[in-house]
């Protein structure tokens, strides 16, 4: 017959084993992460030049690689992370299929778990024993937060006014004509930095934001909300508020 003290000890161990494992830190929402290094098959590559980004919003992850905009659904629980099918929009540039873009997107698709370290400043995505992607938190720098999204003017109706800003190029539509040109973000000022190409269609009526390309040639102040979901361009006669969307 088991003694009372031994019985109590056994019950305590059983109850402790039945308790769920403590959940890991949740993935921060609305934070832009920039890729610092990748390891595949135990071989590590440290990145230089334009940064590759990753952002988690609700149930969608999105970002930009060297030549590709991407987004995917994801599920994160405890420290387990699974991405759904990656949807990509490829741009014309010099990155072959077996280059960096393919390598990064392949490792993202294989991700099985994540780790937050450095007080939440570093995010590591892991798959297997020898594969990992290491990201650093970019904070609220507007330049990185603007990347990899299509920003659509609120209330622009059936002919949307929108723009994208990716790797130093600003493209979009004023609701009638499309435009594109090199651009820069200096501090909080977004501005074209070179010749702007645009279509020359005759546009009916008085477009609400038909002067957007001209205003961007002069420079507009960017104000990004803390969650990174809306931004306001100021500098014209009326502030223009845009909402984040996928490209």
C-alpha positions in Angstrom: 0.0 0.0 0.0 1.4 3.4 -1.0 2.2 5.7 1.9 0.2 9.1 2.0 3.4 11.1 1.4 4.4 9.1 -1.6 0.8 9.2 -2.9 0.8 13.0 -2.6 4.1 13.3 -4.4 2.9 11.0 -7.2 -0.3 13.1 -7.7 1.8 16.3 -7.8 4.0 14.9 -10.5 1.0 13.8 -12.5 -0.7 17.1 -12.3 2.5 18.9 -13.3 2.9 16.7 -16.3 -0.7 17.4 -17.3 -0.2 21.2 -17.4 0.3 22.7 -20.9 3.7 23.9 -21.9 4.1 27.6 -21.5 3.3 29.5 -24.7 6.2 31.2 -26.4 6.2 35.0 -27.2 3.6 35.9 -29.7 4.7 37.2 -33.1 4.6 41.1 -33.1 2.1 42.5 -35.5 2.7 45.4 -37.9 6.5 45.2 -37.4 8.8 45.2 -40.4 11.6 42.7 -40.2 14.7 42.8 -42.4 16.6 39.7 -43.3 20.2 39.7 -41.9 21.4 36.2 -42.8 20.2 32.9 -44.1 21.5 29.4 -43.4 20.7 26.5 -45.7 22.2 23.1 -45.2 24.5 24.5 -42.6 26.0 27.1 -44.9 25.4 30.7 -43.8 25.1 33.8 -46.1 25.2 37.2 -44.6 23.2 39.8 -46.6 24.4 43.1 -47.8 22.8 45.7 -50.1 19.0 46.0 -50.3 17.3 44.4 -47.4 14.6 41.7 -47.8 11.5 42.3 -45.6 8.9 40.3 -43.7 5.8 41.6 -41.9 2.9 39.9 -40.0 -0.5 41.5 -40.1 -3.4 39.6 -38.6 -3.4 36.3 -40.5 -1.3 37.5 -43.5 2.5 37.7 -43.9 4.0 39.9 -46.7 7.2 41.3 -47.8 9.6 42.0 -50.6 12.7 40.2 -51.8 15.3 41.3 -54.4 12.9 40.7 -57.3 9.6 39.5 -55.8 6.7 40.8 -53.8 5.1 38.1 -51.8 2.3 37.3 -49.3 0.9 34.3 -47.6 -1.5 33.2 -44.9 0.1 31.9 -41.8 -0.6 30.2 -38.5 1.5 30.8 -35.4 1.0 29.1 -32.0 3.4 28.9 -29.1 6.7 28.8 -31.2 5.2 26.9 -34.1 4.9 28.8 -37.4 3.4 27.5 -40.7 3.0 29.5 -43.9 0.3 28.8 -46.4 0.9 29.0 -50.2 3.2 31.9 -51.0 1.7 34.2 -53.7 4.4 36.1 -55.5 4.5 39.0 -58.0 7.8 38.9 -59.8 9.4 42.0 -61.2 12.0 42.2 -64.0 15.5 42.2 -62.6 18.7 40.2 -62.6 18.0 37.4 -60.2 17.9 33.9 -61.7 15.5 31.3 -60.4 18.3 29.6 -58.4 19.4 33.0 -56.9 18.6 34.6 -53.6 14.9 35.1 -54.2 14.3 31.4 -54.8 16.5 30.5 -51.8 14.6 32.8 -49.4 11.1 31.9 -50.6 12.0 28.2 -50.4 13.2 28.5 -46.8 10.1 30.6 -45.9 7.8 27.8 -47.2 9.7 25.2 -45.2 9.5 27.1 -41.9 8.2 25.1 -39.0 9.0 27.2 -35.9 10.3 30.6 -34.8 12.3 32.1 -32.0 12.3 35.7 -30.7 15.5 36.8 -29.0 17.4 40.0 -28.0 14.3 41.4 -26.2 12.2 40.8 -29.3 14.6 42.6 -31.6 15.6 39.4 -33.5 13.3 36.9 -35.2 14.7 33.5 -36.4 12.7 31.2 -38.6 13.8 27.6 -38.5 13.2 24.5 -40.6 15.0 21.2 -39.8 18.3 21.3 -38.1 20.4 23.3 -40.5 18.1 25.9 -42.1 17.3 29.3 -40.7 16.4 32.9 -41.6 17.5 35.6 -39.2 15.7 38.9 -39.2 16.2 42.1 -37.3 13.3 44.4 -36.3 13.3 47.5 -38.4 11.1 49.4 -36.0 8.8 52.1 -37.4 11.1 53.5 -40.1 8.7 54.6 -42.9 10.9 53.6 -45.7 10.8 49.9 -44.8 7.2 50.0 -43.8 6.2 51.4 -47.2 8.0 48.6 -49.0 6.1 45.7 -50.5 2.5 47.1 -50.2 0.0 48.8 -52.5 -1.3 52.0 -50.9 -4.8 52.9 -52.1 -6.4 56.3 -51.5 -9.4 56.0 -49.2 -12.6 56.9 -51.0 -11.1 56.8 -54.5 -14.0 54.6 -55.7 -14.1 52.6 -59.0 -10.9 54.2 -60.4 -8.5 53.7 -57.5 -5.7 56.1 -56.8 -2.7 54.1 -55.6 1.0 53.8 -55.5 3.8 51.3 -54.6 7.3 52.2 -53.4 9.8 49.4 -53.8 13.6 49.6 -53.9 13.8 53.2 -54.9 11.0 53.2 -57.4 7.5 54.8 -57.1 4.7 53.6 -59.4 1.0 53.9 -59.4 -2.1 55.6 -60.8 -3.8 58.9 -60.2 -7.2 57.3 -61.1 -6.8 57.9 -64.8 -3.1 57.8 -65.8 -0.4 55.6 -64.5 3.0 56.9 -63.5 6.4 55.5 -62.6 9.8 56.9 -61.7 12.8 56.7 -59.4 12.1 58.1 -55.9 13.6 58.4 -52.4 12.4 58.8 -48.9 14.6 61.3 -47.0 13.5 61.4 -43.4 9.8 61.5 -43.7 9.7 63.2 -47.2 8.7 61.0 -50.2 9.8 62.5 -53.5 10.6 61.6 -57.1 14.3 61.7 -57.7 14.4 61.5 -61.5 12.3 61.6 -64.6 8.7 60.4 -64.3 7.1 58.4 -67.0 3.3 58.6 -67.3 0.5 57.8 -69.7 -1.4 60.7 -71.3 -5.0 59.7 -71.4 -7.7 62.4 -71.5 -9.4 62.1 -68.1 -13.1 63.1 -67.7 -14.0 65.4 -64.8 -11.8 66.8 -62.1 -9.8 63.9 -60.6 -9.5 64.2 -56.8 -5.8 63.2 -56.8 -4.9 63.9 -60.4 -2.0 66.1 -59.1 -0.5 63.3 -57.1 2.6 62.8 -59.5 3.2 66.6 -59.5 3.0 66.8 -55.7 5.4 63.9 -55.4 7.8 65.7 -57.7 7.8 68.5 -55.1 7.9 66.1 -52.1 5.2 65.1 -49.6 5.5 64.4 -45.9 4.7 60.8 -44.9 2.8 60.1 -41.7 2.4 56.3 -40.9 0.0 55.1 -38.3 1.6 53.0 -35.5 0.0 49.7 -36.9 1.4 50.5 -40.3 -2.1 50.1 -42.0 -2.7 53.7 -43.1 -0.5 56.6 -44.2 -1.2 60.2 -44.9 0.7 62.3 -47.5 0.8 66.0 -46.6 2.0 68.9 -48.5 -0.8 69.6 -51.0 -4.0 71.6 -50.4 -5.7 68.5 -48.9 -4.1 65.6 -46.9 -4.3 62.3 -48.7 -4.9 59.2 -46.7 -4.0 55.7 -48.1 -4.7 52.2 -46.9 -2.2 49.3 -47.0 -3.1 46.4 -49.3 -1.3 43.6 -51.1 0.3 44.4 -54.5 
